[in-house]
Amino acid sequence: QVQLVESGGGFVQPGGSLRLSCKASGFIFSRSEMNWYRQAPGKEREWVARISNYGYSKHYADSVKGRFTISRDNGENMVYLQMNNLRPTDTAVYYCNTPGFSGQGTQVTVSS
């Protein structure tokens, strides 16, 4: 069955960086686009970034453009989200996603 396991979340001060990782299994990873979503307390889930199956195409929400970078390693079935210059408004649970499936999420908290 499809499994997506996120890691790398934590607590960081404004301006700091974190790198989220997601290990995928149970499907043909190299054929699937991958996404990161996030959900802040009291808010709807928000799409953050998308990467095509071979990584040639990447797209970002305006709120993270220039600060976040999505990447993938098809040999390891991994997708990453490098987050730089973090802001308190980036505080959320971050979810790895392939169409129809999401992981359990990893908490990112940005606060001074």
N, C-alpha and C positions, 0 to 999 in steps of 0.2 A: 504494500500500500504506500501511497505518497506520504513522505515524511519531510518536514522542513523544521530544522532546529536552529534557532537563533542564539547567538552569544555575543558578548562584548559590550553590553550595556553597562551603565554605572552612573556615578555621580561626578560631575565635572563643573568647574567654575566657568563663568562666561568668558568666551575667547578661547577656551580649550578645545581639545580634539578627542574624538573616539573613533574606533574602527569596529563596525559591526560585521559579524560573520554569519553565514547561514549555510548549513550542511544539508544537501538535498539527497533524497533517495526514493526509490520506488517508481521512477519514471525516467524517460530518456532525456536527461538533463540538457544535452547538447542540442536538442530539438525545441527547447522551450524558452520563451522569453521569461524573464524574471523581473519582479517588482519589489520595491520596498514601499510599505504604507506605514502610517503612524496614527495613533489615536491619543489625543490629549484628554485629560479629565473633563468630562462634561461636554465633549465635542465629538463630532462625527469622525469616522475614519477618513484620513486624508492620504491620497496618493503622493508619494515623494519622488520616486525615480523608477525608471524602466531601462532594461538592457536587452537587446536582441539576442538570439540564441548563440551567435558567435561573437557577440560583443562589439560589432561594428557600429551599431546604432544605440545611442543613449539619449534619454530625455529626462528632464527634471522639472519639478514644480518651481514656479517663479520664486517661491519663498526660500528655496534652498540653492537656487542656481548660483554657481560661482563659489559655493562653500562646501557642497557635498559632491562626492564622486562615487559612482557605482562601477563595479568591475566584477569579473567572473573568471573562474578557472575551471574549464570544462573537464580537464584531466582529474580534478579532485572533487567535482560536483559541488563547487563552492561559489557563493556570491557574496560580495562585500559591499559595505557602504562606509566610505571614509568621510567623516564629518569634521570639518574644521570651522574655526571661528563660531563656535556654538553660542546660542543665545538662550535666554530663559524660555522664549517662545518655542524652542525646539524640544522642550520637555514633553515626553510622550512615551507610550509603549510602541516600539517599532516592530513591524511584522514583515517577514519575508513571504513572498507570494509568487505562485505560478498560477495561471488562470484556473480558478476553481478550488484552489487550496491555499491555506495560510498556515504559518507556524504558530507557536504559542506566544511569541512575542518576547522582547527584551526591553527592560525599562531603562530609559535615558532621562536623567534629571540634571538640569543645568541651573545652578543657583550659586550665589555668592554667600 
